[in-house]
Amino acid sequence: MSQVNINVVVLTGNLTADPELRNLPSGTSVCKLRVACNTRRKDSASGEYVDKPNYFDVTVWGAQGENAAKYLSKGRGVAVDGRLEWREWEQDGNKRQAVEIVADNIQFLGAPADNADSAPAGDAS
């Protein structure tokens, strides 16, 4: 009997910085986003619910990444669906590792801060 593996991430949040777009030597565009979304937890001392921020690195490839870089900016809301990807590298003789979200789809939420040359809320593709 084979095992089925599921790797799906869906989240909404706000960008903590402007998108970073770069082009690989192959010509492929890749855009890096940092998304913050809160988890609500009950504080054991006060009994009050508090928001705990979580920060996620998101990678968006190709034309969708180019659109994200063009139309998104710090503070803008986004919905992301994609998958988790683990990577490992060596830096200064130390092994490093990270888990990031590779986006299959990015949706722009809310109104942009600057309406000049801005895409409406909707799909980035």
C-alpha positions as a printed Julia matrix, in Angstrom:
125×3 Matrix{Float64}:
  0.0    0.0     0.0
  1.48   3.33   -1.03
  1.33   6.38    1.17
 -0.18   9.63   -0.11
  1.76  12.76    0.85
 -0.02  16.08    1.05
  1.88  19.36    1.12
 -0.55  22.29    0.94
 -0.33  25.72    2.57
 -3.07  28.37    2.49
 -2.68  31.62    4.41
 -3.65  35.27    4.39
 -1.57  38.06    5.86
  0.2   41.32    5.21
  3.57  41.96    3.61
  6.21  43.05    6.12
  8.44  44.54    3.4
  8.34  45.45   -0.26
  8.72  42.46   -2.63
 12.23  41.62   -3.86
 12.37  40.65   -7.53
 15.43  39.17   -9.22
 16.18  37.31  -12.43
 18.14  34.09  -12.54
 20.87  33.63  -15.19
 18.32  31.5   -17.08
 16.07  34.57  -17.34
 13.44  33.21  -14.96
 11.99  35.78  -12.55
 11.71  35.0    -8.85
 10.05  37.24   -6.27
 10.56  36.96   -2.5
  7.82  38.06   -0.12
  7.66  38.1     3.67
  4.11  37.62    4.98
  2.94  38.11    8.56
 -0.19  36.47    9.89
 -1.39  36.21   13.46
 -2.28  33.22   15.57
 -4.75  33.91   18.37
 -3.84  32.38   21.73
 -5.17  32.66   25.24
 -2.64  34.2    27.64
 -2.41  31.89   30.65
 -1.6   34.75   33.06
 -4.32  37.22   32.07
 -6.88  34.9    30.49
 -7.13  37.36   27.58
 -6.71  36.38   23.95
 -3.6   37.83   22.34
 -2.3   37.79   18.79
  1.06  36.12   18.2
  2.63  37.15   14.89
  4.06  34.5    12.56
  6.36  35.41    9.68
  6.67  33.37    6.5
  9.03  33.61    3.53
  7.18  33.14    0.24
  8.72  32.54   -3.18
  6.73  33.43   -6.31
  8.06  32.36   -9.73
  7.69  33.73  -13.25
  5.12  36.25  -14.45
  3.11  35.92  -11.23
  6.23  37.01   -9.3
  6.76  39.93  -11.66
  3.17  41.08  -11.06
  3.6   40.73   -7.31
  6.74  42.88   -7.42
  5.03  45.49   -9.61
  1.78  45.87   -7.69
  2.45  44.85   -4.08
  4.17  46.82   -1.34
  4.76  46.65    2.4
  1.51  46.4     4.38
 -0.6   45.05    1.49
 -2.78  42.06    2.24
 -2.29  38.84    0.28
 -3.74  35.36    0.15
 -1.22  32.65   -0.69
 -1.71  29.05   -1.61
  1.24  26.84   -2.3
  3.47  24.24   -0.73
  6.25  24.03    1.85
  9.77  23.52    0.63
 12.78  22.74    2.79
 16.24  23.77    1.68
 19.73  23.43    3.08
 22.96  25.32    2.35
 26.35  26.06    3.86
 27.34  29.58    4.96
 30.66  30.45    6.61
 31.3   26.76    7.23
 27.96  26.28    9.02
 25.05  24.29    7.66
 21.87  26.35    7.43
 18.32  25.31    6.69
 14.99  26.99    6.08
 11.42  26.13    5.28
  9.66  28.48    2.88
  6.38  28.62    1.02
  6.52  28.24   -2.74
  3.41  29.97   -4.04
  1.22  28.37   -6.67
 -1.19  31.3    -6.51
 -1.1   34.79   -4.97
 -4.19  36.92   -4.6
 -3.95  40.63   -3.8
 -6.3   41.65   -0.97
 -7.62  45.07   -0.03
 -6.79  48.37   -1.64
 -3.2   49.37   -2.33
 -1.74  52.28   -0.38
 -0.95  54.2    -3.59
 -3.64  53.95   -6.27
 -1.41  55.31   -9.07
 -0.31  52.45  -11.35
 -1.84  49.83   -9.06
 -3.62  46.64   -9.88
 -7.04  46.07   -8.33
 -7.52  43.4    -5.71
 -7.52  40.05   -7.39
 -5.43  37.27   -8.84
 -1.77  38.02   -9.57
 -1.6   35.76  -12.61
